[in-house]
Amino acid sequence: MDIGAVEVNPGTIVTTNSDNGVSGSLRQVVAHSTNTDLISFAPNLSGLSITLTNGQIELSNNVTIDASG
């Protein structure tokens, strides 16, 4: 399934947009992550806010979210 995110290295998933719930969004990336994945953000998201308009994002796997970009 293509969720619109970019995989940089095995286990690394890149959030590609600041929208909520669409392909490449943080919500979609988290929903499709597996244990020990690293979630990072595309450079074009630097300085942007991600508004969670559909409620909190549930983390059901042991993932690392790195926004140090």
N, C-alpha and C positions, 0 to 999 in steps of 0.2 A: 504494500500500500504506500503510495506516495503522499506524504503529509506536507510537502512543500518546504520542509526544512532541509538544510544542507548537512551532510555527514562529512566531517573533516577527517577524523580518525575513527577507527572502530570504537564505539562507546561514547563518541562525542557527537552531540546534536546541536546545531546552531539555530537559534530563534532568528527568523529573518524579517519579521515585521512586528509592529506594536499594536496591531488590531487584536481583538478579543475573540478567540474561538474559531478563527479561520485558519486555513492552511499556513503553516510556518509560524503561527503565533505561539507565545509561551504556553498557553493553555493546551494547544494541540501537541506541542512538543512534550510537555509533561505527561499528557495522557498516553502517549506512545513510547515513553521511556521504559527502560528495564533497569533492574538493579545494577548499580555501579556506573551508570551512564553519567557523563559530564554534559551539562547543558550550558551553552555559552550563547553569546549574542553577536549578531553581524555588526560590523563597524558602523553601518548607517543608522544603528539604533543608539549610538553614543549620545548621552545627554537627554534622551527622550524618556518620558514616563509611560508605563503600561498601566492603563486603567482597567481594573477588573470589574466590568459592567455586569457580568453574569455570576457574581459571588466569588468566594475564595477558590483557589486552586487546590485540589486535594492531592497530596503527595502520598502515593501508595507504594512507592518503591524507594530504595535507598539511593538517591541521586545527589550529585553535587551541582549547584547552580553557581556559575562563575560569571559575574557581571563586571569584572575588572577591566575588560575589553581593551 
